[in-house]
Amino acid sequence: MSGDVSGSLVQAGSISGGVHFHLPSRQSASARSRAANDYISLCKKGSIRREFPSQYLAWYLGQIRSYKSASARKAWKLLNDSRFNKH
């Protein structure tokens, strides 16, 4: 993807099951198969962990995106919240 703009959202593609999700462009290719805990450690500030539902830390990002519970929606929203970006 061209134009590495920190915090901008791009269509990252799909994973098995046709799930589409958005991630910051600098992490989109590797993040599809990354666990939320790893993604947070790499791309997000530690303060996100105060709000992030801990039951989803071991889940892959695509799984969180496709799960329809209120806590999964909160987790996904936090992962895409630019307030928690490291850079």
PyMOL Python script that loads the backbone (N, CA, C, O; Angstrom):
from pymol import cmd

cmd.read_pdbstr("""\
ATOM      1  N   MET A   1       0.837  -1.170   0.000  1.00  0.00           N
ATOM      2  CA  MET A   1       0.000   0.000   0.000  1.00  0.00           C
ATOM      3  C   MET A   1       0.880   1.230   0.000  1.00  0.00           C
ATOM      4  O   MET A   1       1.895   1.258   0.696  1.00  0.00           O
ATOM      5  N   SER A   2       0.535   2.199  -0.726  1.00  0.00           N
ATOM      6  CA  SER A   2       1.355   3.394  -0.819  1.00  0.00           C
ATOM      7  C   SER A   2       0.876   4.443   0.161  1.00  0.00           C
ATOM      8  O   SER A   2      -0.264   4.414   0.626  1.00  0.00           O
ATOM      9  N   GLY A   3       1.776   5.377   0.468  1.00  0.00           N
ATOM     10  CA  GLY A   3       1.402   6.497   1.316  1.00  0.00           C
ATOM     11  C   GLY A   3       1.223   6.112   2.758  1.00  0.00           C
ATOM     12  O   GLY A   3       0.105   6.174   3.270  1.00  0.00           O
ATOM     13  N   ASP A   4       2.264   5.721   3.427  1.00  0.00           N
ATOM     14  CA  ASP A   4       2.194   5.327   4.821  1.00  0.00           C
ATOM     15  C   ASP A   4       1.840   6.525   5.689  1.00  0.00           C
ATOM     16  O   ASP A   4       2.712   7.316   6.050  1.00  0.00           O
ATOM     17  N   VAL A   5       0.567   6.656   6.021  1.00  0.00           N
ATOM     18  CA  VAL A   5       0.102   7.774   6.819  1.00  0.00           C
ATOM     19  C   VAL A   5      -0.359   7.218   8.155  1.00  0.00           C
ATOM     20  O   VAL A   5      -1.340   6.477   8.220  1.00  0.00           O
ATOM     21  N   SER A   6       0.329   7.565   9.190  1.00  0.00           N
ATOM     22  CA  SER A   6       0.014   7.073  10.520  1.00  0.00           C
ATOM     23  C   SER A   6      -1.405   7.453  10.912  1.00  0.00           C
ATOM     24  O   SER A   6      -1.798   8.616  10.826  1.00  0.00           O
ATOM     25  N   GLY A   7      -2.165   6.458  11.343  1.00  0.00           N
ATOM     26  CA  GLY A   7      -3.517   6.713  11.803  1.00  0.00           C
ATOM     27  C   GLY A   7      -4.579   6.673  10.722  1.00  0.00           C
ATOM     28  O   GLY A   7      -5.766   6.632  11.047  1.00  0.00           O
ATOM     29  N   SER A   8      -4.208   6.682   9.459  1.00  0.00           N
ATOM     30  CA  SER A   8      -5.229   6.622   8.424  1.00  0.00           C
ATOM     31  C   SER A   8      -5.690   5.182   8.265  1.00  0.00           C
ATOM     32  O   SER A   8      -4.908   4.247   8.438  1.00  0.00           O
ATOM     33  N   LEU A   9      -6.934   5.014   7.942  1.00  0.00           N
ATOM     34  CA  LEU A   9      -7.478   3.673   7.807  1.00  0.00           C
ATOM     35  C   LEU A   9      -7.612   3.309   6.346  1.00  0.00           C
ATOM     36  O   LEU A   9      -8.029   4.127   5.525  1.00  0.00           O
ATOM     37  N   VAL A  10      -7.258   2.079   6.025  1.00  0.00           N
ATOM     38  CA  VAL A  10      -7.372   1.583   4.662  1.00  0.00           C
ATOM     39  C   VAL A  10      -8.019   0.221   4.692  1.00  0.00           C
ATOM     40  O   VAL A  10      -8.027  -0.441   5.730  1.00  0.00           O
ATOM     41  N   GLN A  11      -8.559  -0.204   3.576  1.00  0.00           N
ATOM     42  CA  GLN A  11      -9.123  -1.544   3.471  1.00  0.00           C
ATOM     43  C   GLN A  11      -7.978  -2.537   3.493  1.00  0.00           C
ATOM     44  O   GLN A  11      -7.154  -2.559   2.579  1.00  0.00           O
ATOM     45  N   ALA A  12      -7.922  -3.352   4.524  1.00  0.00           N
ATOM     46  CA  ALA A  12      -6.799  -4.261   4.705  1.00  0.00           C
ATOM     47  C   ALA A  12      -6.957  -5.537   3.908  1.00  0.00           C
ATOM     48  O   ALA A  12      -5.972  -6.238   3.676  1.00  0.00           O
ATOM     49  N   GLY A  13      -8.149  -5.856   3.488  1.00  0.00           N
ATOM     50  CA  GLY A  13      -8.351  -7.080   2.738  1.00  0.00           C
ATOM     51  C   GLY A  13      -9.266  -8.019   3.484  1.00  0.00           C
ATOM     52  O   GLY A  13     -10.020  -7.611   4.367  1.00  0.00           O
ATOM     53  N   SER A  14      -9.192  -9.274   3.120  1.00  0.00           N
ATOM     54  CA  SER A  14     -10.062 -10.240   3.776  1.00  0.00           C
ATOM     55  C   SER A  14      -9.242 -11.407   4.267  1.00  0.00           C
ATOM     56  O   SER A  14      -8.151 -11.684   3.768  1.00  0.00           O
ATOM     57  N   ILE A  15      -9.793 -12.088   5.260  1.00  0.00           N
ATOM     58  CA  ILE A  15      -9.211 -13.317   5.743  1.00  0.00           C
ATOM     59  C   ILE A  15     -10.239 -14.403   5.508  1.00  0.00           C
ATOM     60  O   ILE A  15     -11.299 -14.134   4.944  1.00  0.00           O
ATOM     61  N   SER A  16      -9.952 -15.610   5.922  1.00  0.00           N
ATOM     62  CA  SER A  16     -10.889 -16.707   5.665  1.00  0.00           C
ATOM     63  C   SER A  16     -12.281 -16.332   6.138  1.00  0.00           C
ATOM     64  O   SER A  16     -12.435 -15.713   7.191  1.00  0.00           O
ATOM     65  N   GLY A  17     -13.269 -16.693   5.389  1.00  0.00           N
ATOM     66  CA  GLY A  17     -14.639 -16.361   5.707  1.00  0.00           C
ATOM     67  C   GLY A  17     -15.085 -15.036   5.120  1.00  0.00           C
ATOM     68  O   GLY A  17     -16.228 -14.626   5.316  1.00  0.00           O
ATOM     69  N   GLY A  18     -14.196 -14.361   4.402  1.00  0.00           N
ATOM     70  CA  GLY A  18     -14.568 -13.124   3.744  1.00  0.00           C
ATOM     71  C   GLY A  18     -14.736 -11.947   4.677  1.00  0.00           C
ATOM     72  O   GLY A  18     -15.392 -10.973   4.307  1.00  0.00           O
ATOM     73  N   VAL A  19     -14.170 -11.995   5.873  1.00  0.00           N
ATOM     74  CA  VAL A  19     -14.303 -10.906   6.826  1.00  0.00           C
ATOM     75  C   VAL A  19     -13.394  -9.773   6.396  1.00  0.00           C
ATOM     76  O   VAL A  19     -12.208  -9.988   6.146  1.00  0.00           O
ATOM     77  N   HIS A  20     -13.940  -8.562   6.308  1.00  0.00           N
ATOM     78  CA  HIS A  20     -13.152  -7.384   5.958  1.00  0.00           C
ATOM     79  C   HIS A  20     -12.972  -6.542   7.206  1.00  0.00           C
ATOM     80  O   HIS A  20     -13.892  -6.394   8.011  1.00  0.00           O
ATOM     81  N   PHE A  21     -11.791  -5.999   7.353  1.00  0.00           N
ATOM     82  CA  PHE A  21     -11.545  -5.149   8.499  1.00  0.00           C
ATOM     83  C   PHE A  21     -10.567  -4.055   8.135  1.00  0.00           C
ATOM     84  O   PHE A  21      -9.843  -4.157   7.144  1.00  0.00           O
ATOM     85  N   HIS A  22     -10.549  -3.006   8.940  1.00  0.00           N
ATOM     86  CA  HIS A  22      -9.693  -1.848   8.704  1.00  0.00           C
ATOM     87  C   HIS A  22      -8.635  -1.783   9.785  1.00  0.00           C
ATOM     88  O   HIS A  22      -8.923  -1.999  10.962  1.00  0.00           O
ATOM     89  N   LEU A  23      -7.420  -1.488   9.386  1.00  0.00           N
ATOM     90  CA  LEU A  23      -6.313  -1.322  10.309  1.00  0.00           C
ATOM     91  C   LEU A  23      -5.418  -0.217   9.788  1.00  0.00           C
ATOM     92  O   LEU A  23      -5.443   0.086   8.595  1.00  0.00           O
ATOM     93  N   PRO A  24      -4.628   0.389  10.659  1.00  0.00           N
ATOM     94  CA  PRO A  24      -3.684   1.383  10.170  1.00  0.00           C
ATOM     95  C   PRO A  24      -2.814   0.791   9.078  1.00  0.00           C
ATOM     96  O   PRO A  24      -2.379  -0.355   9.189  1.00  0.00           O
ATOM     97  N   SER A  25      -2.556   1.547   8.032  1.00  0.00           N
ATOM     98  CA  SER A  25      -1.890   1.031   6.836  1.00  0.00           C
ATOM     99  C   SER A  25      -0.525   0.441   7.107  1.00  0.00           C
ATOM    100  O   SER A  25      -0.132  -0.505   6.424  1.00  0.00           O
ATOM    101  N   ARG A  26       0.216   0.954   8.072  1.00  0.00           N
ATOM    102  CA  ARG A  26       1.561   0.447   8.292  1.00  0.00           C
ATOM    103  C   ARG A  26       1.560  -0.949   8.896  1.00  0.00           C
ATOM    104  O   ARG A  26       2.606  -1.596   8.930  1.00  0.00           O
ATOM    105  N   GLN A  27       0.419  -1.431   9.373  1.00  0.00           N
ATOM    106  CA  GLN A  27       0.364  -2.746   9.980  1.00  0.00           C
ATOM    107  C   GLN A  27      -0.609  -3.691   9.295  1.00  0.00           C
ATOM    108  O   GLN A  27      -0.744  -4.834   9.732  1.00  0.00           O
ATOM    109  N   SER A  28      -1.275  -3.274   8.266  1.00  0.00           N
ATOM    110  CA  SER A  28      -2.376  -4.056   7.718  1.00  0.00           C
ATOM    111  C   SER A  28      -1.980  -5.432   7.205  1.00  0.00           C
ATOM    112  O   SER A  28      -2.717  -6.389   7.439  1.00  0.00           O
ATOM    113  N   ALA A  29      -0.864  -5.575   6.524  1.00  0.00           N
ATOM    114  CA  ALA A  29      -0.496  -6.859   5.941  1.00  0.00           C
ATOM    115  C   ALA A  29      -0.183  -7.890   7.016  1.00  0.00           C
ATOM    116  O   ALA A  29      -0.644  -9.028   6.926  1.00  0.00           O
ATOM    117  N   SER A  30       0.582  -7.520   8.021  1.00  0.00           N
ATOM    118  CA  SER A  30       0.957  -8.486   9.047  1.00  0.00           C
ATOM    119  C   SER A  30      -0.101  -8.637  10.126  1.00  0.00           C
ATOM    120  O   SER A  30      -0.121  -9.647  10.830  1.00  0.00           O
ATOM    121  N   ALA A  31      -0.967  -7.670  10.268  1.00  0.00           N
ATOM    122  CA  ALA A  31      -1.936  -7.685  11.360  1.00  0.00           C
ATOM    123  C   ALA A  31      -3.081  -8.668  11.156  1.00  0.00           C
ATOM    124  O   ALA A  31      -3.733  -9.050  12.127  1.00  0.00           O
ATOM    125  N   ARG A  32      -3.339  -9.080   9.944  1.00  0.00           N
ATOM    126  CA  ARG A  32      -4.461  -9.987   9.702  1.00  0.00           C
ATOM    127  C   ARG A  32      -4.357 -11.271  10.506  1.00  0.00           C
ATOM    128  O   ARG A  32      -5.372 -11.801  10.960  1.00  0.00           O
ATOM    129  N   SER A  33      -3.149 -11.774  10.688  1.00  0.00           N
ATOM    130  CA  SER A  33      -2.970 -13.020  11.428  1.00  0.00           C
ATOM    131  C   SER A  33      -2.309 -12.764  12.779  1.00  0.00           C
ATOM    132  O   SER A  33      -1.680 -13.661  13.340  1.00  0.00           O
ATOM    133  N   ARG A  34      -2.444 -11.578  13.292  1.00  0.00           N
ATOM    134  CA  ARG A  34      -1.827 -11.197  14.560  1.00  0.00           C
ATOM    135  C   ARG A  34      -2.871 -11.217  15.675  1.00  0.00           C
ATOM    136  O   ARG A  34      -4.016 -10.809  15.481  1.00  0.00           O
ATOM    137  N   ALA A  35      -2.458 -11.695  16.835  1.00  0.00           N
ATOM    138  CA  ALA A  35      -3.330 -11.667  18.005  1.00  0.00           C
ATOM    139  C   ALA A  35      -3.444 -10.225  18.498  1.00  0.00           C
ATOM    140  O   ALA A  35      -2.525  -9.425  18.320  1.00  0.00           O
ATOM    141  N   ALA A  36      -4.563  -9.909  19.109  1.00  0.00           N
ATOM    142  CA  ALA A  36      -4.801  -8.555  19.597  1.00  0.00           C
ATOM    143  C   ALA A  36      -3.698  -8.114  20.555  1.00  0.00           C
ATOM    144  O   ALA A  36      -3.260  -6.964  20.497  1.00  0.00           O
ATOM    145  N   ASN A  37      -3.246  -8.996  21.426  1.00  0.00           N
ATOM    146  CA  ASN A  37      -2.203  -8.653  22.381  1.00  0.00           C
ATOM    147  C   ASN A  37      -0.922  -8.215  21.670  1.00  0.00           C
ATOM    148  O   ASN A  37      -0.298  -7.231  22.065  1.00  0.00           O
ATOM    149  N   ASP A  38      -0.533  -8.940  20.630  1.00  0.00           N
ATOM    150  CA  ASP A  38       0.666  -8.592  19.860  1.00  0.00           C
ATOM    151  C   ASP A  38       0.490  -7.264  19.134  1.00  0.00           C
ATOM    152  O   ASP A  38       1.398  -6.433  19.115  1.00  0.00           O
ATOM    153  N   TYR A  39      -0.680  -7.073  18.541  1.00  0.00           N
ATOM    154  CA  TYR A  39      -0.971  -5.836  17.817  1.00  0.00           C
ATOM    155  C   TYR A  39      -0.935  -4.640  18.762  1.00  0.00           C
ATOM    156  O   TYR A  39      -0.379  -3.594  18.427  1.00  0.00           O
ATOM    157  N   ILE A  40      -1.525  -4.797  19.939  1.00  0.00           N
ATOM    158  CA  ILE A  40      -1.525  -3.714  20.926  1.00  0.00           C
ATOM    159  C   ILE A  40      -0.097  -3.385  21.347  1.00  0.00           C
ATOM    160  O   ILE A  40       0.275  -2.214  21.425  1.00  0.00           O
ATOM    161  N   SER A  41       0.702  -4.414  21.619  1.00  0.00           N
ATOM    162  CA  SER A  41       2.087  -4.188  22.031  1.00  0.00           C
ATOM    163  C   SER A  41       2.887  -3.454  20.960  1.00  0.00           C
ATOM    164  O   SER A  41       3.719  -2.602  21.272  1.00  0.00           O
ATOM    165  N   LEU A  42       2.636  -3.782  19.718  1.00  0.00           N
ATOM    166  CA  LEU A  42       3.386  -3.206  18.616  1.00  0.00           C
ATOM    167  C   LEU A  42       2.909  -1.811  18.222  1.00  0.00           C
ATOM    168  O   LEU A  42       3.727  -0.940  17.925  1.00  0.00           O
ATOM    169  N   CYS A  43       1.611  -1.593  18.217  1.00  0.00           N
ATOM    170  CA  CYS A  43       1.052  -0.380  17.591  1.00  0.00           C
ATOM    171  C   CYS A  43       0.295   0.561  18.513  1.00  0.00           C
ATOM    172  O   CYS A  43       0.032   1.702  18.131  1.00  0.00           O
ATOM    173  N   LYS A  44      -0.055   0.132  19.687  1.00  0.00           N
ATOM    174  CA  LYS A  44      -0.911   0.947  20.550  1.00  0.00           C
ATOM    175  C   LYS A  44      -0.219   1.307  21.856  1.00  0.00           C
ATOM    176  O   LYS A  44       0.699   0.616  22.296  1.00  0.00           O
ATOM    177  N   LYS A  45      -0.662   2.377  22.460  1.00  0.00           N
ATOM    178  CA  LYS A  45      -0.153   2.792  23.762  1.00  0.00           C
ATOM    179  C   LYS A  45      -0.662   1.833  24.828  1.00  0.00           C
ATOM    180  O   LYS A  45      -1.717   1.219  24.671  1.00  0.00           O
ATOM    181  N   GLY A  46       0.086   1.711  25.904  1.00  0.00           N
ATOM    182  CA  GLY A  46      -0.284   0.812  26.990  1.00  0.00           C
ATOM    183  C   GLY A  46      -1.606   1.161  27.644  1.00  0.00           C
ATOM    184  O   GLY A  46      -2.262   0.293  28.219  1.00  0.00           O
ATOM    185  N   SER A  47      -2.001   2.416  27.564  1.00  0.00           N
ATOM    186  CA  SER A  47      -3.244   2.849  28.205  1.00  0.00           C
ATOM    187  C   SER A  47      -4.481   2.181  27.610  1.00  0.00           C
ATOM    188  O   SER A  47      -5.534   2.163  28.248  1.00  0.00           O
ATOM    189  N   ILE A  48      -4.376   1.633  26.405  1.00  0.00           N
ATOM    190  CA  ILE A  48      -5.525   0.939  25.806  1.00  0.00           C
ATOM    191  C   ILE A  48      -5.908  -0.283  26.628  1.00  0.00           C
ATOM    192  O   ILE A  48      -7.070  -0.688  26.641  1.00  0.00           O
ATOM    193  N   ARG A  49      -4.930  -0.871  27.315  1.00  0.00           N
ATOM    194  CA  ARG A  49      -5.177  -2.082  28.099  1.00  0.00           C
ATOM    195  C   ARG A  49      -6.112  -1.838  29.275  1.00  0.00           C
ATOM    196  O   ARG A  49      -6.734  -2.778  29.770  1.00  0.00           O
ATOM    197  N   ARG A  50      -6.223  -0.594  29.731  1.00  0.00           N
ATOM    198  CA  ARG A  50      -7.163  -0.282  30.816  1.00  0.00           C
ATOM    199  C   ARG A  50      -8.610  -0.466  30.380  1.00  0.00           C
ATOM    200  O   ARG A  50      -9.468  -0.815  31.191  1.00  0.00           O
ATOM    201  N   GLU A  51      -8.878  -0.232  29.108  1.00  0.00           N
ATOM    202  CA  GLU A  51     -10.245  -0.299  28.594  1.00  0.00           C
ATOM    203  C   GLU A  51     -10.526  -1.555  27.766  1.00  0.00           C
ATOM    204  O   GLU A  51     -11.679  -1.966  27.634  1.00  0.00           O
ATOM    205  N   PHE A  52      -9.486  -2.159  27.215  1.00  0.00           N
ATOM    206  CA  PHE A  52      -9.659  -3.285  26.289  1.00  0.00           C
ATOM    207  C   PHE A  52     -10.152  -4.514  27.037  1.00  0.00           C
ATOM    208  O   PHE A  52      -9.568  -4.880  28.057  1.00  0.00           O
ATOM    209  N   PRO A  53     -11.227  -5.171  26.553  1.00  0.00           N
ATOM    210  CA  PRO A  53     -11.740  -6.385  27.207  1.00  0.00           C
ATOM    211  C   PRO A  53     -10.697  -7.506  27.145  1.00  0.00           C
ATOM    212  O   PRO A  53     -10.343  -7.970  26.062  1.00  0.00           O
ATOM    213  N   SER A  54     -10.213  -7.933  28.302  1.00  0.00           N
ATOM    214  CA  SER A  54      -9.086  -8.866  28.377  1.00  0.00           C
ATOM    215  C   SER A  54      -9.373 -10.223  27.739  1.00  0.00           C
ATOM    216  O   SER A  54      -8.438 -10.914  27.335  1.00  0.00           O
ATOM    217  N   GLN A  55     -10.620 -10.618  27.639  1.00  0.00           N
ATOM    218  CA  GLN A  55     -10.929 -11.923  27.043  1.00  0.00           C
ATOM    219  C   GLN A  55     -10.583 -11.990  25.559  1.00  0.00           C
ATOM    220  O   GLN A  55     -10.535 -13.080  24.989  1.00  0.00           O
ATOM    221  N   TYR A  56     -10.340 -10.845  24.926  1.00  0.00           N
ATOM    222  CA  TYR A  56     -10.027 -10.817  23.494  1.00  0.00           C
ATOM    223  C   TYR A  56      -8.537 -10.646  23.193  1.00  0.00           C
ATOM    224  O   TYR A  56      -8.161 -10.567  22.024  1.00  0.00           O
ATOM    225  N   LEU A  57      -7.701 -10.589  24.191  1.00  0.00           N
ATOM    226  CA  LEU A  57      -6.272 -10.382  23.962  1.00  0.00           C
ATOM    227  C   LEU A  57      -5.639 -11.504  23.142  1.00  0.00           C
ATOM    228  O   LEU A  57      -4.727 -11.244  22.358  1.00  0.00           O
ATOM    229  N   ALA A  58      -6.097 -12.730  23.302  1.00  0.00           N
ATOM    230  CA  ALA A  58      -5.521 -13.867  22.571  1.00  0.00           C
ATOM    231  C   ALA A  58      -6.196 -14.096  21.218  1.00  0.00           C
ATOM    232  O   ALA A  58      -5.736 -14.934  20.443  1.00  0.00           O
ATOM    233  N   TRP A  59      -7.254 -13.385  20.924  1.00  0.00           N
ATOM    234  CA  TRP A  59      -7.989 -13.573  19.672  1.00  0.00           C
ATOM    235  C   TRP A  59      -7.274 -12.887  18.527  1.00  0.00           C
ATOM    236  O   TRP A  59      -6.607 -11.870  18.715  1.00  0.00           O
ATOM    237  N   TYR A  60      -7.417 -13.454  17.331  1.00  0.00           N
ATOM    238  CA  TYR A  60      -6.927 -12.794  16.124  1.00  0.00           C
ATOM    239  C   TYR A  60      -7.837 -11.619  15.811  1.00  0.00           C
ATOM    240  O   TYR A  60      -9.021 -11.635  16.147  1.00  0.00           O
ATOM    241  N   LEU A  61      -7.287 -10.610  15.175  1.00  0.00           N
ATOM    242  CA  LEU A  61      -8.056  -9.396  14.890  1.00  0.00           C
ATOM    243  C   LEU A  61      -9.289  -9.679  14.042  1.00  0.00           C
ATOM    244  O   LEU A  61     -10.343  -9.084  14.266  1.00  0.00           O
ATOM    245  N   GLY A  62      -9.171 -10.569  13.082  1.00  0.00           N
ATOM    246  CA  GLY A  62     -10.321 -10.922  12.251  1.00  0.00           C
ATOM    247  C   GLY A  62     -11.435 -11.585  13.039  1.00  0.00           C
ATOM    248  O   GLY A  62     -12.614 -11.393  12.742  1.00  0.00           O
ATOM    249  N   GLN A  63     -11.063 -12.364  14.041  1.00  0.00           N
ATOM    250  CA  GLN A  63     -12.069 -13.003  14.892  1.00  0.00           C
ATOM    251  C   GLN A  63     -12.821 -11.961  15.711  1.00  0.00           C
ATOM    252  O   GLN A  63     -14.043 -12.027  15.844  1.00  0.00           O
ATOM    253  N   ILE A  64     -12.088 -11.006  16.255  1.00  0.00           N
ATOM    254  CA  ILE A  64     -12.734  -9.945  17.038  1.00  0.00           C
ATOM    255  C   ILE A  64     -13.698  -9.167  16.154  1.00  0.00           C
ATOM    256  O   ILE A  64     -14.812  -8.853  16.572  1.00  0.00           O
ATOM    257  N   ARG A  65     -13.275  -8.857  14.942  1.00  0.00           N
ATOM    258  CA  ARG A  65     -14.100  -8.072  14.008  1.00  0.00           C
ATOM    259  C   ARG A  65     -15.401  -8.783  13.666  1.00  0.00           C
ATOM    260  O   ARG A  65     -16.448  -8.147  13.538  1.00  0.00           O
ATOM    261  N   SER A  66     -15.337 -10.088  13.518  1.00  0.00           N
ATOM    262  CA  SER A  66     -16.528 -10.814  13.075  1.00  0.00           C
ATOM    263  C   SER A  66     -17.447 -11.238  14.225  1.00  0.00           C
ATOM    264  O   SER A  66     -18.605 -11.581  13.985  1.00  0.00           O
ATOM    265  N   TYR A  67     -16.967 -11.220  15.438  1.00  0.00           N
ATOM    266  CA  TYR A  67     -17.786 -11.614  16.579  1.00  0.00           C
ATOM    267  C   TYR A  67     -18.770 -10.493  16.897  1.00  0.00           C
ATOM    268  O   TYR A  67     -18.395  -9.322  16.834  1.00  0.00           O
ATOM    269  N   LYS A  68     -19.986 -10.809  17.227  1.00  0.00           N
ATOM    270  CA  LYS A  68     -21.045  -9.801  17.303  1.00  0.00           C
ATOM    271  C   LYS A  68     -21.460  -9.383  18.714  1.00  0.00           C
ATOM    272  O   LYS A  68     -22.513  -8.766  18.874  1.00  0.00           O
ATOM    273  N   SER A  69     -20.673  -9.695  19.732  1.00  0.00           N
ATOM    274  CA  SER A  69     -21.059  -9.285  21.087  1.00  0.00           C
ATOM    275  C   SER A  69     -20.696  -7.815  21.317  1.00  0.00           C
ATOM    276  O   SER A  69     -19.889  -7.238  20.587  1.00  0.00           O
ATOM    277  N   ALA A  70     -21.298  -7.233  22.329  1.00  0.00           N
ATOM    278  CA  ALA A  70     -21.017  -5.834  22.649  1.00  0.00           C
ATOM    279  C   ALA A  70     -19.568  -5.647  23.066  1.00  0.00           C
ATOM    280  O   ALA A  70     -18.952  -4.641  22.713  1.00  0.00           O
ATOM    281  N   SER A  71     -19.015  -6.593  23.807  1.00  0.00           N
ATOM    282  CA  SER A  71     -17.624  -6.455  24.243  1.00  0.00           C
ATOM    283  C   SER A  71     -16.651  -6.594  23.070  1.00  0.00           C
ATOM    284  O   SER A  71     -15.605  -5.946  23.068  1.00  0.00           O
ATOM    285  N   ALA A  72     -16.968  -7.414  22.086  1.00  0.00           N
ATOM    286  CA  ALA A  72     -16.118  -7.540  20.892  1.00  0.00           C
ATOM    287  C   ALA A  72     -16.185  -6.257  20.064  1.00  0.00           C
ATOM    288  O   ALA A  72     -15.172  -5.820  19.519  1.00  0.00           O
ATOM    289  N   ARG A  73     -17.352  -5.659  19.967  1.00  0.00           N
ATOM    290  CA  ARG A  73     -17.474  -4.378  19.258  1.00  0.00           C
ATOM    291  C   ARG A  73     -16.656  -3.298  19.959  1.00  0.00           C
ATOM    292  O   ARG A  73     -16.018  -2.471  19.306  1.00  0.00           O
ATOM    293  N   LYS A  74     -16.677  -3.310  21.290  1.00  0.00           N
ATOM    294  CA  LYS A  74     -15.873  -2.347  22.042  1.00  0.00           C
ATOM    295  C   LYS A  74     -14.386  -2.584  21.780  1.00  0.00           C
ATOM    296  O   LYS A  74     -13.636  -1.632  21.563  1.00  0.00           O
ATOM    297  N   ALA A  75     -13.963  -3.831  21.799  1.00  0.00           N
ATOM    298  CA  ALA A  75     -12.563  -4.172  21.545  1.00  0.00           C
ATOM    299  C   ALA A  75     -12.144  -3.681  20.163  1.00  0.00           C
ATOM    300  O   ALA A  75     -11.079  -3.083  20.011  1.00  0.00           O
ATOM    301  N   TRP A  76     -12.984  -3.932  19.154  1.00  0.00           N
ATOM    302  CA  TRP A  76     -12.661  -3.516  17.784  1.00  0.00           C
ATOM    303  C   TRP A  76     -12.586  -1.996  17.678  1.00  0.00           C
ATOM    304  O   TRP A  76     -11.699  -1.452  17.020  1.00  0.00           O
ATOM    305  N   LYS A  77     -13.521  -1.323  18.329  1.00  0.00           N
ATOM    306  CA  LYS A  77     -13.542   0.135  18.287  1.00  0.00           C
ATOM    307  C   LYS A  77     -12.274   0.707  18.927  1.00  0.00           C
ATOM    308  O   LYS A  77     -11.708   1.674  18.416  1.00  0.00           O
ATOM    309  N   LEU A  78     -11.831   0.129  20.024  1.00  0.00           N
ATOM    310  CA  LEU A  78     -10.608   0.590  20.676  1.00  0.00           C
ATOM    311  C   LEU A  78      -9.384   0.354  19.800  1.00  0.00           C
ATOM    312  O   LEU A  78      -8.485   1.194  19.752  1.00  0.00           O
ATOM    313  N   LEU A  79      -9.342  -0.790  19.102  1.00  0.00           N
ATOM    314  CA  LEU A  79      -8.212  -1.078  18.220  1.00  0.00           C
ATOM    315  C   LEU A  79      -8.097  -0.068  17.081  1.00  0.00           C
ATOM    316  O   LEU A  79      -7.007   0.162  16.557  1.00  0.00           O
ATOM    317  N   ASN A  80      -9.207   0.524  16.707  1.00  0.00           N
ATOM    318  CA  ASN A  80      -9.217   1.494  15.609  1.00  0.00           C
ATOM    319  C   ASN A  80      -9.241   2.938  16.090  1.00  0.00           C
ATOM    320  O   ASN A  80      -9.311   3.857  15.274  1.00  0.00           O
ATOM    321  N   ASP A  81      -9.184   3.150  17.397  1.00  0.00           N
ATOM    322  CA  ASP A  81      -9.227   4.485  17.961  1.00  0.00           C
ATOM    323  C   ASP A  81      -7.841   5.124  17.901  1.00  0.00           C
ATOM    324  O   ASP A  81      -6.897   4.605  18.496  1.00  0.00           O
ATOM    325  N   SER A  82      -7.711   6.225  17.202  1.00  0.00           N
ATOM    326  CA  SER A  82      -6.418   6.867  17.001  1.00  0.00           C
ATOM    327  C   SER A  82      -5.840   7.471  18.280  1.00  0.00           C
ATOM    328  O   SER A  82      -4.649   7.779  18.322  1.00  0.00           O
ATOM    329  N   ARG A  83      -6.649   7.647  19.318  1.00  0.00           N
ATOM    330  CA  ARG A  83      -6.132   8.167  20.587  1.00  0.00           C
ATOM    331  C   ARG A  83      -5.054   7.254  21.164  1.00  0.00           C
ATOM    332  O   ARG A  83      -4.184   7.707  21.908  1.00  0.00           O
ATOM    333  N   PHE A  84      -5.114   5.959  20.819  1.00  0.00           N
ATOM    334  CA  PHE A  84      -4.207   4.986  21.399  1.00  0.00           C
ATOM    335  C   PHE A  84      -3.032   4.639  20.485  1.00  0.00           C
ATOM    336  O   PHE A  84      -2.233   3.767  20.827  1.00  0.00           O
ATOM    337  N   ASN A  85      -2.908   5.293  19.342  1.00  0.00           N
ATOM    338  CA  ASN A  85      -1.779   5.026  18.439  1.00  0.00           C
ATOM    339  C   ASN A  85      -0.475   5.465  19.091  1.00  0.00           C
ATOM    340  O   ASN A  85      -0.415   6.499  19.756  1.00  0.00           O
ATOM    341  N   LYS A  86       0.567   4.663  18.892  1.00  0.00           N
ATOM    342  CA  LYS A  86       1.880   5.008  19.445  1.00  0.00           C
ATOM    343  C   LYS A  86       2.503   6.182  18.712  1.00  0.00           C
ATOM    344  O   LYS A  86       3.152   7.025  19.331  1.00  0.00           O
ATOM    345  N   HIS A  87       2.319   6.247  17.433  1.00  0.00           N
ATOM    346  CA  HIS A  87       3.005   7.267  16.632  1.00  0.00           C
ATOM    347  C   HIS A  87       2.020   8.164  15.948  1.00  0.00           C
ATOM    348  O   HIS A  87       2.416   9.082  15.230  1.00  0.00           O
TER     349      HIS A  87
END
""", "prot")
cmd.dss("prot")
cmd.show_as("cartoon", "prot")
cmd.util.cbc("prot")
cmd.orient("prot")
